[in-house]
Amino acid sequence: MSDLDQALRCLATLPAPSGLATIDDEVLAGLAASRREAAAGSRLTGFAAALALVVGIAGGGLAGGEPATAQPISPFAPDNPLAPSTLLDVHP
């Protein structure tokens, strides 16, 4: 017989701890508390999203000025600034 078997037989002869009688109430109270925390967390996330939306709209409205316009670029143009030949070219 192994040491583990002997240890388990020793544990089987010991009486159950007295705290096991009240563990159900503590577990259910803990579950109720975690549900309340989860509900508060989702409300806080919604508030943070709404605040970010308001700040983004307000920031975009206050920026003003002319919007930037994109210049057309062709991947095959010889003056493409992102071509590997221009990126690897050493400029003195």
C-alpha positions in Angstrom: 0.0 0.0 0.0 1.3 3.4 -0.9 1.7 6.4 1.4 -1.1 8.2 -0.4 -3.5 5.3 0.4 -2.5 5.4 4.0 -2.9 9.2 4.2 -6.4 9.0 2.7 -7.4 6.2 5.1 -6.2 8.4 8.0 -8.2 11.4 6.7 -11.3 9.1 6.4 -11.2 8.3 10.1 -11.1 12.0 11.1 -14.4 13.8 11.9 -15.7 16.4 9.5 -14.9 20.0 10.4 -17.7 21.9 12.1 -17.5 24.8 9.6 -18.9 22.6 6.8 -22.4 23.0 8.3 -22.5 26.7 7.5 -20.5 26.7 4.2 -23.7 26.8 2.0 -24.8 30.2 3.3 -21.4 31.7 2.9 -21.1 30.4 -0.7 -24.5 31.7 -1.7 -23.7 35.1 -0.1 -20.5 35.2 -2.1 -22.3 34.4 -5.3 -24.9 37.2 -4.6 -22.0 39.6 -4.0 -20.3 38.7 -7.2 -23.5 39.2 -9.2 -23.9 42.7 -7.7 -20.3 43.5 -8.6 -20.8 42.3 -12.1 -24.0 44.4 -12.5 -22.1 47.4 -11.2 -19.2 46.7 -13.6 -21.5 46.6 -16.7 -23.1 49.9 -15.7 -19.7 51.5 -15.2 -18.6 50.2 -18.6 -21.7 51.7 -20.2 -21.0 55.0 -18.5 -17.4 55.0 -19.7 -18.5 54.3 -23.3 -21.0 57.1 -23.2 -18.4 59.5 -21.8 -15.9 58.5 -24.4 -18.5 59.1 -27.1 -19.4 62.6 -25.8 -15.7 63.6 -25.4 -15.0 62.3 -29.0 -17.9 64.3 -30.5 -17.0 67.4 -28.5 -13.3 67.1 -29.5 -14.1 66.6 -33.1 -16.5 69.6 -33.2 -14.0 71.9 -31.5 -11.1 70.9 -33.8 -12.3 73.1 -36.7 -10.2 74.0 -39.7 -10.0 72.4 -43.1 -10.1 68.6 -43.2 -7.0 66.9 -44.7 -7.4 65.7 -48.2 -5.6 62.5 -49.3 -3.4 62.8 -52.4 -3.8 60.0 -54.9 -0.9 57.6 -54.9 -0.1 54.8 -57.3 1.9 51.8 -56.2 3.7 51.9 -59.6 4.6 55.6 -59.7 8.3 56.3 -59.9 8.0 59.0 -57.2 6.2 56.9 -54.7 7.6 57.9 -51.3 6.9 54.4 -49.8 8.6 52.4 -52.5 11.4 50.1 -51.3 13.9 51.8 -53.6 13.3 55.2 -51.9 13.1 53.8 -48.4 16.4 52.0 -48.7 18.1 54.7 -50.6 20.9 56.4 -48.6 20.6 60.1 -48.7 23.8 62.0 -47.7 
